Amino acid sequence: MLKRIFIIGLSFCFGAPVFAGSINAQLSNDAARFMYTGGGATNRLQYEAGVIYDSNQDYLAMSGLLVSGENMDAPIVASLGIRAYYGEVTNDSIPTSTAAVIALGGDLSFSPVTLPGFEFGGHYYIAPDPVSFGDSNKLIDFGIRAGYQVIPLSTLFIGYQSVTVDIVNQGKVIVDEGIIFGMKFTF
């Protein structure tokens, strides 16, 4: 299954190479997350595709559309959008369950003028019961990060991430929760 997800992710990366975008790779103690964002910095409509995979062999593939813009009075970039998640999750007390949700949320990043190269940001996506399907009845994907642009177009970051899925009559499955380390490559 992971091989299939990887091939789908690569097809997104190589399927539209003429568009500017970014690749985000992050690791935690128990999970890895890879995201591709296309549409470029000057394009207000961006698309994204990615996957998160953990040591329990849980996975969530995701794809979405974002509308982004910057505040002219401050170095803030905000993106709002919709993201679809699909995957299989499990923990010690429940069998493998299918999660399929449509989440709303967004990203926010702040690059202070007084601290060149630094960036602070976060994301929050939520899918309550009415837009959760399969065995899931809620998903929350939340993260915060602080990064530094080490070389042009490449940023290292550290932060915190929590991805949880509530399963009908079974409780919460934690796909990932804890400190993350990552890299973002913009092209």
Secondary structure, 3 states (H helix, E strand, C coil): CHHHHHHHHHHHHHHCCCCCEEEEEEEECCEEEEEEEECCCCCCEEEEEEEEEECCCCEEEEEEEEEEEEECCCCEEEEEEEEEEEEEEEECCEEEEEEEEEEEEEEEEECCCCCCCEEEEEEEEEECHHHEEECEEEEEEEEEEEEEEEECCEEEEEEEEEEEEEECCCEEEEEEEEEEEEEEEEC
